[in-house]
Amino acid sequence: MTTRAQTRPSDRAWLYLVLVFIGLNAVDLGMTYRLIDLGAVELNPIMAAALGAGWMWAIGLKGSITIGIAAGLWLGRRHRIVRRAGVGFIGVFAVLVLYQLVNTWVI
């Protein structure tokens, strides 16, 4: 029989997941920069507004949101809903980065 504590990921494993989340966001921002350079348009209206103000605004906004979510994931790591959300964020950003990689080859 397993205990509830055994079903939780270790702090080290969770730290790796949070770092992957941060890394995927950085790759997303880099790929966004590359795709816009190739003529694509940002579909996220909040990021589009930040990009309209300049890349430093976009980097600041993306970085602030990413660090805020990463901090929430780390601080809430003992709660099942936070762990599920973290895995969901990783999945969403992995698909987004894959989509962007495909678009760099297509454009």
ChimeraX attribute file (.defattr): number of C-alpha atoms within 10 A of each C-alpha:
attribute: neighborCount
match mode: 1-to-1
recipient: residues
	/A:1	3
	/A:2	6
	/A:3	7
	/A:4	7
	/A:5	9
	/A:6	8
	/A:7	9
	/A:8	15
	/A:9	14
	/A:10	13
	/A:11	12
	/A:12	9
	/A:13	11
	/A:14	19
	/A:15	16
	/A:16	12
	/A:17	21
	/A:18	24
	/A:19	13
	/A:20	16
	/A:21	25
	/A:22	19
	/A:23	15
	/A:24	20
	/A:25	22
	/A:26	17
	/A:27	17
	/A:28	20
	/A:29	17
	/A:30	15
	/A:31	20
	/A:32	19
	/A:33	15
	/A:34	14
	/A:35	18
	/A:36	13
	/A:37	10
	/A:38	12
	/A:39	9
	/A:40	14
	/A:41	11
	/A:42	15
	/A:43	8
	/A:44	9
	/A:45	9
	/A:46	12
	/A:47	17
	/A:48	14
	/A:49	13
	/A:50	18
	/A:51	18
	/A:52	11
	/A:53	11
	/A:54	11
	/A:55	13
	/A:56	11
	/A:57	15
	/A:58	19
	/A:59	17
	/A:60	12
	/A:61	16
	/A:62	18
	/A:63	16
	/A:64	12
	/A:65	13
	/A:66	18
	/A:67	16
	/A:68	12
	/A:69	17
	/A:70	20
	/A:71	13
	/A:72	14
	/A:73	24
	/A:74	18
	/A:75	11
	/A:76	14
	/A:77	21
	/A:78	16
	/A:79	11
	/A:80	12
	/A:81	12
	/A:82	16
	/A:83	19
	/A:84	13
	/A:85	12
	/A:86	23
	/A:87	16
	/A:88	12
	/A:89	17
	/A:90	20
	/A:91	13
	/A:92	14
	/A:93	19
	/A:94	18
	/A:95	12
	/A:96	17
	/A:97	21
	/A:98	13
	/A:99	12
	/A:100	19
	/A:101	15
	/A:102	11
	/A:103	14
	/A:104	14
	/A:105	7
	/A:106	7
	/A:107	9
